């Protein structure tokens, strides 16, 4: 449902965020079931949507928190430190996002 709404109106930030949250929720279930690759794909999809929204609305105070959550999920789902680094340096970006959000 979220995918259809987001596709019907790509300019609707609320629907886009809802889609990102849906990706995150499904990815959480996949991670708990041990489907690491599927979970990482879902987390990355959600993060990508939120990154686009942040680029369009840099003053939105909630987007950095949402992005940091996705970054932390990607890092923890990646498993080892080596994997986390391979998965796009998410730990570093997560820290930077949180630091900038608290300013």
Residue frames as qw, qx, qy, qz and C-alpha x, y, z in Angstrom:
[[0.000, 0.885, 0.466, 0.000, 0.00, 0.00, 0.00],
 [0.303, -0.803, 0.094, 0.505, 2.74, 2.48, 0.94],
 [0.423, -0.143, 0.584, 0.678, 4.58, 1.78, -2.31],
 [0.225, 0.606, 0.653, 0.395, 1.47, 2.55, -4.37],
 [0.131, -0.939, -0.275, 0.159, 0.80, 5.80, -2.50],
 [0.399, -0.645, 0.289, 0.584, 4.42, 6.92, -2.75],
 [0.394, 0.080, 0.664, 0.631, 4.51, 6.08, -6.46],
 [0.152, 0.761, 0.603, 0.184, 1.22, 7.88, -7.09],
 [0.028, -0.980, -0.043, -0.193, 2.56, 11.13, -5.65],
 [0.782, 0.087, -0.250, 0.564, 6.39, 11.19, -5.45],
 [0.137, 0.534, -0.153, 0.820, 6.26, 14.78, -4.21],
 [0.648, -0.637, -0.123, -0.399, 4.28, 13.87, -1.10],
 [0.170, 0.548, -0.699, 0.427, 6.93, 13.83, 1.62],
 [0.621, -0.280, 0.497, -0.538, 4.60, 12.20, 4.14],
 [0.956, 0.190, 0.042, -0.220, 3.91, 9.24, 1.88],
 [0.610, 0.569, -0.506, 0.220, 7.59, 8.95, 1.01],
 [0.145, -0.500, 0.686, -0.508, 8.50, 8.87, 4.72],
 [0.824, -0.093, 0.330, -0.450, 5.76, 6.29, 5.34],
 [0.893, 0.376, -0.245, -0.037, 7.30, 4.12, 2.64],
 [0.314, 0.578, -0.642, 0.394, 10.74, 4.45, 4.25],
 [0.474, -0.356, 0.589, -0.549, 9.28, 3.45, 7.63],
 [0.935, 0.115, 0.092, -0.323, 7.57, 0.46, 6.00],
 [0.709, 0.493, -0.478, 0.158, 10.86, -0.65, 4.50],
 [0.001, -0.527, 0.671, -0.521, 12.44, -0.35, 7.94],
 [0.708, -0.206, 0.428, -0.523, 9.72, -2.39, 9.65],
 [0.951, 0.254, -0.100, -0.143, 9.89, -5.18, 7.10],
 [0.513, 0.576, -0.557, 0.309, 13.68, -5.15, 7.31],
 [0.343, -0.487, 0.613, -0.519, 13.49, -5.52, 11.11],
 [0.907, -0.011, 0.265, -0.328, 11.43, -8.69, 10.68],
 [0.835, 0.475, -0.271, 0.069, 13.83, -9.99, 8.03],
 [0.167, 0.637, -0.628, 0.415, 16.80, -9.30, 10.31],
 [0.596, -0.341, 0.552, -0.473, 15.17, -11.21, 13.18],
 [0.949, 0.180, 0.169, -0.195, 14.57, -14.13, 10.83],
 [0.659, -0.370, 0.503, 0.421, 18.23, -14.16, 9.81],
 [0.615, 0.609, 0.385, 0.320, 17.66, -12.86, 6.28],
 [0.409, -0.586, 0.037, 0.699, 20.53, -10.41, 6.56],
 [0.269, 0.036, 0.508, 0.818, 20.83, -9.54, 2.87],
 [0.076, -0.656, -0.636, -0.400, 17.11, -8.83, 2.56],
 [0.372, -0.799, -0.343, 0.323, 17.17, -6.77, 5.75],
 [0.394, -0.397, 0.188, 0.807, 20.12, -4.72, 4.54],
 [0.149, 0.315, 0.591, 0.727, 18.38, -4.06, 1.24],
 [0.219, -0.779, -0.566, -0.156, 15.27, -2.84, 3.06],
 [0.431, -0.719, -0.151, 0.524, 17.27, -0.62, 5.40],
 [0.347, -0.171, 0.364, 0.847, 19.21, 0.84, 2.48],
 [0.042, 0.542, 0.634, 0.550, 15.98, 1.48, 0.54],
 [0.311, -0.842, -0.433, 0.086, 14.50, 3.32, 3.50],
 [0.458, -0.560, 0.060, 0.688, 17.69, 5.28, 4.05],
 [0.313, 0.141, 0.504, 0.792, 17.76, 6.27, 0.37],
 [0.085, -0.744, -0.561, -0.353, 14.25, 7.67, 0.54],
 [0.416, -0.832, -0.240, 0.277, 15.03, 9.64, 3.68],
 [0.494, -0.299, 0.235, 0.782, 18.28, 10.97, 2.20],
 [0.168, 0.422, 0.530, 0.716, 16.34, 12.32, -0.78],
 [0.269, -0.835, -0.459, -0.137, 13.77, 13.90, 1.55],
 [0.519, -0.658, -0.070, 0.541, 16.55, 15.51, 3.61],
 [0.397, 0.001, 0.372, 0.839, 18.11, 16.94, 0.45],
 [0.028, -0.598, -0.539, -0.593, 14.74, 18.45, -0.45],
 [0.433, -0.817, -0.169, -0.342, 14.00, 19.70, 3.08],
 [0.564, 0.275, -0.536, 0.564, 17.31, 20.30, 4.88],
 [0.170, -0.400, 0.375, -0.819, 15.59, 22.14, 7.74],
 [0.810, -0.313, -0.317, -0.382, 13.32, 19.23, 8.71],
 [0.261, -0.627, 0.623, -0.387, 14.40, 18.41, 12.26],
 [0.861, -0.137, 0.401, -0.280, 13.07, 14.83, 12.24],
 [0.843, 0.493, -0.207, -0.057, 14.86, 13.55, 9.15],
 [0.231, 0.635, -0.690, 0.260, 18.35, 13.42, 10.71],
 [0.534, -0.287, 0.676, -0.420, 17.01, 11.23, 13.52],
 [0.901, 0.273, 0.192, -0.278, 15.28, 8.95, 11.03],
 [0.642, 0.640, -0.420, 0.054, 18.43, 8.72, 8.93],
 [0.080, -0.573, 0.742, -0.338, 20.55, 7.94, 11.99],
 [0.771, -0.090, 0.511, -0.369, 18.17, 5.11, 12.90],
 [0.889, 0.443, -0.031, -0.109, 18.55, 3.58, 9.45],
 [0.371, 0.697, -0.578, 0.207, 22.33, 3.98, 9.57],
 [0.363, -0.448, 0.726, -0.375, 22.48, 2.23, 12.93],
 [0.877, 0.114, 0.358, -0.300, 20.28, -0.62, 11.68],
 [0.751, 0.597, -0.281, 0.004, 22.49, -1.08, 8.63],
 [0.110, 0.655, -0.683, 0.303, 25.56, -1.16, 10.85],
 [0.544, -0.280, 0.690, -0.388, 24.13, -3.65, 13.33],
 [0.898, 0.286, 0.209, -0.261, 22.66, -5.85, 10.58],
 [0.531, 0.695, -0.483, -0.029, 25.98, -5.95, 8.79],
 [0.953, -0.173, -0.225, 0.101, 27.35, -8.16, 11.57],
 [0.751, -0.275, -0.052, 0.598, 31.07, -7.55, 11.95],
 [0.133, -0.790, 0.074, 0.593, 33.05, -4.35, 11.92],
 [0.262, -0.203, 0.671, 0.663, 34.55, -5.33, 8.58],
 [0.159, 0.525, 0.784, 0.290, 31.09, -5.84, 7.14],
 [0.044, -0.863, -0.368, 0.344, 29.91, -2.54, 8.59],
 [0.177, -0.604, 0.328, 0.705, 32.76, -0.74, 6.88],
 [0.206, 0.086, 0.799, 0.559, 31.96, -2.52, 3.66],
 [0.042, 0.698, 0.702, 0.135, 28.32, -1.48, 3.96],
 [0.179, 0.767, 0.241, 0.567, 29.07, 2.15, 3.20],
 [0.309, 0.180, -0.418, 0.835, 30.68, 3.34, 6.44],
 [0.384, -0.660, -0.486, -0.426, 27.34, 3.60, 8.19],
 [0.602, -0.547, -0.406, 0.416, 28.76, 3.87, 11.71],
 [0.355, -0.113, 0.009, 0.928, 30.68, 7.02, 10.85],
 [0.130, -0.371, -0.399, -0.828, 27.71, 8.65, 9.12],
 [0.511, -0.621, -0.588, -0.089, 25.39, 7.68, 11.96],
 [0.515, -0.464, -0.296, 0.657, 27.62, 9.51, 14.44],
 [0.177, 0.019, 0.192, 0.965, 27.86, 12.56, 12.20],
 [0.276, -0.514, -0.560, -0.588, 24.10, 12.67, 11.69],
 [0.540, -0.655, -0.506, 0.154, 23.45, 12.51, 15.44],
 [0.452, -0.311, -0.128, 0.826, 26.11, 15.14, 16.14],
 [0.026, 0.172, 0.322, 0.931, 24.59, 17.52, 13.59],
 [0.377, -0.574, -0.623, -0.376, 21.04, 16.85, 14.81],
 [0.534, -0.615, -0.462, 0.351, 21.89, 17.87, 18.37],
 [0.350, -0.007, -0.002, 0.937, 23.37, 21.23, 17.38]]
